[in-house]
Amino acid sequence: MLDKNSIQTFLEKDIHAIFISFIQSGCAGTKVSVETEFDQINLVSSPINENIIAFYRADEKDILEQGHITFAKGKWIFSSEKIQDRCGCGSSFSFEKKG
């Protein structure tokens, strides 16, 4: 789910837990957010590898686990078969086809 370079960067910074979520933002309407400081209350988790645990909102977990997240050109990019539309820069997307 998370690209190897991002995993390595988190480990080098001694970060072992991340919060991944969808936020309303961008031309296409949704972006993925990856945070290292967060409250774990009411979140579900699953290991990314033996050293990093990802936390999610329960209703986003399945989509996030089926997708791939890459950090490129200063922004997080989410890729998934469920994405129907994407903005020109690639960082925002929609799960529904837009006009």
FIRO-841464 format. One line per field, with one value per residue (C-alpha): chain; x, y, z; residue in one letter. Coordinates in steps of 0.25 Angstrom, whole numbers, plus 5000, padded with zeros to 4 digits. Each point is the difference from the previous one (the first is absolute). Layout:
chaine = (A,...)
xx = (X,...)
yy = (Y,...)
zz = (Z,...)
residu = (A,...)
***
This chain:
chaine = (A,A,A,A,A,A,A,A,A,A,A,A,A,A,A,A,A,A,A,A,A,A,A,A,A,A,A,A,A,A,A,A,A,A,A,A,A,A,A,A,A,A,A,A,A,A,A,A,A,A,A,A,A,A,A,A,A,A,A,A,A,A,A,A,A,A,A,A,A,A,A,A,A,A,A,A,A,A,A,A,A,A,A,A,A,A,A,A,A,A,A,A,A,A,A,A,A,A,A)
xx = (5000,5011,5012,5014,5006,4990,5001,5015,4999,4990,5009,5012,4992,4997,4985,4992,4986,4993,4986,4994,4987,4993,4997,4991,5010,5005,4994,4994,4995,5008,5015,5007,5006,5011,5003,5010,4994,4986,4990,4998,4986,4989,5010,5003,5014,5008,5014,5007,5012,5007,5004,4988,4986,4989,4988,4987,4986,4992,4992,5012,5009,4996,5002,5013,5005,4997,5007,5014,5006,5013,5006,5005,5003,4996,4987,4993,4994,4989,4998,4989,4991,4988,5004,4991,5006,5013,5005,5011,5011,4996,4998,4985,4990,4986,4993,4989,5002,4999,4993)
yy = (5000,5010,5001,4995,5014,5006,4988,5002,5015,4997,4990,5009,5010,4990,5001,4987,5004,5008,5005,4999,5006,5007,5015,5009,5008,5003,5001,4986,5001,4990,4998,4990,5005,4993,5006,4996,5007,4996,4994,4985,5001,4993,4996,4986,4996,4990,4998,5005,4992,4994,5015,5009,5000,5007,5006,5003,5004,4987,5004,5003,4988,4991,5010,5004,4986,4997,5012,5005,5013,5007,5013,5007,5014,5005,4994,4987,4992,4989,4990,4990,4993,5007,5014,5005,5014,5007,5014,5005,5000,4986,5003,5001,4990,4995,4987,5005,5004,5015,5007)
zz = (5000,5003,4991,5004,5000,5010,5009,5000,5003,5012,5006,4998,5008,5011,4996,5002,4999,4990,4998,4985,4996,4989,5001,4991,4992,4986,4986,5000,5014,5009,5004,5008,5013,5008,5014,5011,5011,5003,5011,4998,5007,4991,4989,4995,4997,4992,4998,4987,5004,5012,5004,4996,5004,4992,5007,4992,5002,5000,4987,4992,5004,4988,4989,5006,5002,4985,4995,4999,5006,4995,5003,4988,4997,5014,5000,5004,4988,5002,4989,5000,4990,5007,4995,4989,4998,5003,4999,4990,5011,5005,5015,5001,4995,5000,5002,4990,4986,4999,4988)
residu = (M,L,D,K,N,S,I,Q,T,F,L,E,K,D,I,H,A,I,F,I,S,F,I,Q,S,G,C,A,G,T,K,V,S,V,E,T,E,F,D,Q,I,N,L,V,S,S,P,I,N,E,N,I,I,A,F,Y,R,A,D,E,K,D,I,L,E,Q,G,H,I,T,F,A,K,G,K,W,I,F,S,S,E,K,I,Q,D,R,C,G,C,G,S,S,F,S,F,E,K,K,G)
***
